[in-house]
Amino acid sequence: MNAAKILYTPVGVALGVAGGMIAGAIFKQTWKRLGHEGDTPSARDEDRSWNEVLLAAALQGAIFAVVKAAMDRSGATATRRLTGTWPG
């Protein structure tokens, strides 16, 4: 394992935590803008339809994946700028 990977590990963890918080906020705002009130549906919420539960899960997964990729890529790019080595 090279030095850039070792140095990037705590940065990656911090970016992951920050990304999760950002993605959660984006998802909540997106869910509200789609006209849904209240909390997002849980898979075990019997008052919600299959369509609503699956739509929420797919939307949440897509948002989290995009934010995670963006955060990880920006962290790796910054690491290369600082160290001259790509951490991957």
Secondary structure as UniProt FT lines:
FT   HELIX           3..33
FT   TURN            34..35
FT   TURN            43..44
FT   TURN            46..47
FT   HELIX           50..83
//
